[in-house]
Amino acid sequence: MVNQMNEILTAIKNRRSTRKFKPSQISEVELQAILDAALNAPTAKNQQKWHFTVIQNKVMLDNMVKTIKEILLNCGMEFYVQRARDPNYHTFYKAPTVILISAEEKADFVQLDCAAAAENIILAAESLKIGSCFITATNFLFTSSRGNEFKQKLGIPTGYNFVCTIALGYKDGENPAIPPKNKEVINYVDGGM
Ligand SMILES: Cc1cc2nc3c(=O)[nH]c(=O)nc-3n(C[C@H](O)[C@H](O)[C@H](O)COP(=O)(O)O)c2cc1C
């Protein structure tokens, strides 16, 4: 039993998805520390077949969100149509920085590599008191007819596919509750085979 919380355990416990960000940009030093954490995640066979796109250009972010909303309005799934109709809906919650993670399409287990990097990003952010939200809704953009156009505009390498985005920024007073955790998903196998 660990009876003393260290910094990593504290960051893991305190991290919640942030959906309200201050407009001010995170510092370059903070961004570099977060990217360094991403690059230090484990990868299968140390393949590092991932790619990180840092988007801080508001025009680009708003353009992505506008296009995602247009796609959602026509996707035929009521949940997403309603979401897109909400004038306050912003895929990235107006975060000033978004890191897009993409993966080399043929590499084995590369999605797991990217998920490990994403977790490092959000925990590093939390340790720096920066809010984050793991976002996959961006997938609507990259699987649409405009996906290749955006891949080119964003400089995503040829042969790489979108995996996820992480929105980052200073927290703006939100205090999300801890979602209930179901401990019944853990099974302890005792000895005696
Ligand atoms: C794979 C994955 C995809 C997610 N996609 C979205 C998303 O598109 N939009 C969003 O607002 N949150 C997204 N989330 C955040 C989850 O909703 C959130 O982690 C969950 O509700 C638990 O809350 P917590 O992060 O505050 O603990 C995603 C999380 C994961 C792990």
The ligand as an SDF file (V2000), in Angstrom:
LIG
                    3D

 31 33  0  0  0  0  0  0  0  0999 V2000
   -9.9300    7.8530  -26.4860 C   0  0  0  0  0  0  0  0  0  0  0  0
  -10.6140    9.0560  -25.8780 C   0  0  0  0  0  0  0  0  0  0  0  0
  -11.3820    9.8770  -26.6840 C   0  0  0  0  0  0  0  0  0  0  0  0
  -11.9890   11.0280  -26.1480 C   0  0  0  0  0  0  0  0  0  0  0  0
  -12.6490   11.8830  -26.9920 N   0  0  0  0  0  0  0  0  0  0  0  0
  -13.2000   12.9980  -26.4850 C   0  0  0  0  0  0  0  0  0  0  0  0
  -13.8040   13.9580  -27.3590 C   0  0  0  0  0  0  0  0  0  0  0  0
  -13.8350   13.7940  -28.5770 O   0  0  0  0  0  0  0  0  0  0  0  0
  -14.3300   15.0690  -26.7990 N   0  0  0  0  0  0  0  0  0  0  0  0
  -14.2850   15.3050  -25.4450 C   0  0  0  0  0  0  0  0  0  0  0  0
  -14.7710   16.3310  -24.9970 O   0  0  0  0  0  0  0  0  0  0  0  0
  -13.7020   14.4200  -24.5900 N   0  0  0  0  0  0  0  0  0  0  0  0
  -13.1570   13.2870  -25.0870 C   0  0  0  0  0  0  0  0  0  0  0  0
  -12.5110   12.4120  -24.2360 N   0  0  0  0  0  0  0  0  0  0  0  0
  -12.4660   12.6800  -22.7790 C   0  0  0  0  0  0  0  0  0  0  0  0
  -13.4100   11.7480  -22.0120 C   0  0  0  0  0  0  0  0  0  0  0  0
  -14.7380   12.1600  -22.2160 O   0  0  0  0  0  0  0  0  0  0  0  0
  -13.0320   11.8040  -20.5000 C   0  0  0  0  0  0  0  0  0  0  0  0
  -11.7080   11.3520  -20.3410 O   0  0  0  0  0  0  0  0  0  0  0  0
  -13.9500   10.9380  -19.6410 C   0  0  0  0  0  0  0  0  0  0  0  0
  -15.2660   11.4310  -19.6550 O   0  0  0  0  0  0  0  0  0  0  0  0
  -13.4740   10.8350  -18.1800 C   0  0  0  0  0  0  0  0  0  0  0  0
  -13.3660   12.1260  -17.5900 O   0  0  0  0  0  0  0  0  0  0  0  0
  -11.9740   12.6900  -17.0330 P   0  0  0  0  0  0  0  0  0  0  0  0
  -11.0050   12.7600  -18.1940 O   0  0  0  0  0  0  0  0  0  0  0  0
  -12.2870   14.0460  -16.4940 O   0  0  0  0  0  0  0  0  0  0  0  0
  -11.4810   11.7450  -16.0040 O   0  0  0  0  0  0  0  0  0  0  0  0
  -11.8850   11.2890  -24.7580 C   0  0  0  0  0  0  0  0  0  0  0  0
  -11.1090   10.4470  -23.9440 C   0  0  0  0  0  0  0  0  0  0  0  0
  -10.4680    9.3520  -24.5020 C   0  0  0  0  0  0  0  0  0  0  0  0
   -9.5790    8.4750  -23.6350 C   0  0  0  0  0  0  0  0  0  0  0  0
  1  2  1  0
  2  3  1  0
  2 30  2  0
  3  4  2  0
  4  5  1  0
  4 28  1  0
  5  6  2  0
  6  7  1  0
  6 13  1  0
  7  8  2  0
  7  9  1  0
  9 10  1  0
 10 11  2  0
 10 12  1  0
 12 13  2  0
 13 14  1  0
 14 15  1  0
 14 28  1  0
 15 16  1  0
 16 17  1  0
 16 18  1  0
 18 19  1  0
 18 20  1  0
 20 21  1  0
 20 22  1  0
 22 23  1  0
 23 24  1  0
 24 25  2  0
 24 26  1  0
 24 27  1  0
 28 29  2  0
 29 30  1  0
 30 31  1  0
M  END
$$$$
